[in-house]
Amino acid sequence: MKRCVALLLVFLLISGIGVFARETVTVMGVWGGVELEAFEKVMETFEAATGIEVEFEGTRDLPTLLTTRIEAGNPPDIVVLTGLGMMNDLANDGVLVELSNVLDMKKFAEEYNPVWRELATYEGGLYGLYISADVKSLVWYNPKAFAANGYEVPGTWEELEALSKRMIADGNIPWSVGMESGAASGWPGTDWIEDIMLRTAGPEVYDQWVNHDIPWTDARVKRAFEIFGSIVRDEAYTWGGPIAVNATNFNDAVAPLFMDPPQAFMHRQASFITSTIRENNPNLVAGEDYDFFPFPPIEEEYGTPVLGAADMVSLLTEKPAAKQFMRFLATPGAQSIWVGELGKMGVNKRIDPNVYPDELTAKMAAVLQDATVFRFDGSDSMPGAVGSGAFWTGIVDYVNGEDLDSVLEYIEAVADETYTGGAATD
């Protein structure tokens, strides 16, 4: 780490990130724990190179505190946003600084996939900077179990369906799925629906669905549920059948892949599941005993989109030191510290893959950087009454065997009231 800091100091000085005398930059966000510890290392590196002090103000109620500070005329210099909707609202209110004259846009174009600029653009202006992301569109498997059975990684949905049928014919179970998460039970199923929507209806319709510009009873939404249901409601396709799907904790659902013999062969889950695999199976080797393949494309025209979450910062003041820190956060050096500490995936294409803890994480980062379409988790982007309410419970009910039309009509009724009737949102 000392060598990394020293190299970054040199990089900062030769790249024009100059030295300021005892200025202070304030950053507001929700980070705590290991995320805050990682960001503190980013801050310390910048401080050592420039003499600028960076102060982080943590809060669990970011929207309220930020609004209060803005109304009082005392906003933080930089805010770590909790979602794209928040950026759009702040940009619409005219409180964010447009970044095209802050960042080196030529270098930005060279180092960032265009999707990261598109996602941070509001009415033609760039108002956000992404510094890392998590990938959800992954299917995990046991390479040794695949090889022992002569199975090959599928590249399309048709190949995935053929593989599943072959597994069943061999007396094996294709999928292990877990929906149980206490009060949040059902959320893993929302990720399935979102991935399928992106691959069958495309990103534009996906956005309309998330914003409730189309109803939940729309045929395209129904189709996504039906594809999901063809797996999770079929006892031949899932370990333990629908009853086990709803009863199995999401963290435990990957375990059957590593039983002897394997009780299931595939598990769809986000990049975070690697920590669960390592903790419960310390002798397994990443890339040898467990690996992933991208959730396959379904309709060829929509390719292989990436669903996930991302960390984004925005600038609220014209303070020169704050602009310097934003430029620093855009560099591969700053992001290397951040992702190297957390195991997240960086979005700057110049990040050295060696900063990741293993080749598997570097491979996930490549999936992210190669993505032509990236979308945020839909349920997280919806009002709480819908995304973390009716959508979650609707998934559980559907897996339990409830009629799909009834499930969708229920979610639509809640959505209609929430979006148009003034129901409280989170």
Secondary structure, 3 states (H helix, E strand, C coil): CHHHHHHHHHHHHHCCCCCCCCCEEEEEECCCHHHHHHHHHHHHHHHHHHCCEEEEEECCCHHHHHHHHHHCCCCCCEEEECCHHHHHHHHHCCCCCCCCCCCCHHHHHHHECHHHHHHCEECCEECCEEEEEEECCEEEECHHHHHHHCCCCCCCHHHHHHHHHHHHHCCCCCECCCCECHHHCCHHHHHHHHHHHHHHCCHHHHHHHHCCCCCCCCHHHHHHHHHHHHHHCCCCCECCHHHHHHHCECCCCCHHHHCCCCCCCEEECCCCHHHHHHHHCCCCCECCCEEEEECCCCCHHHCCCEEEEEEEEEECCCCHHHHHHHHHHCCHHHHHHHHHHHCCECCECCCCHHHCCCHHHHHHHHHHHHCCCEEECHHHHCCHHHHHHHHHHHHHHHHCCCCHHHHHHHHHHHHHHHHHCCCCCC
